Amino acid sequence: MPADRPDPAQGALVRALGVRALAVNIVNMIVGSGMFELPAAVAAVLGPSSGIAYLVCAVAVGLVRPLPWS
């Protein structure tokens, strides 16, 4: 084995995460945090009616998105 690559059998850590995978993970973290931040902001603005707003949005998305069986 080359000197820059440790042998996994010896228990050393192997560098298996490339630049592309790292970039995708960063984007995933940004989008994932937004998924929790946006509902909290909507609930703060709309108060008790935020549930109704999410139902309206769900219907709108359902009308735009094609059905899986069609």
Steps between C-alpha positions, in 0.01 A plus 500: 500500500626855432623702796223762466225238535473332841419132512137449621600170657723686747204698636604834353240731356465505123426823313193400300314831471589696187439862409178423314353300790599774743330766285182292475497451878536875556207573267301229678563664837397843372177372345427281802534788743265709286238226521479557875551876503227588249209329683604671823503841329158436341356388832636815666340725239166323451448366849220245536402525134836364383354148481239619251773671296693172477187315386443763229863466388472120499195520271681746272806273477269202438341680207835593346678168554390219266349194659740206529266262314426732206 
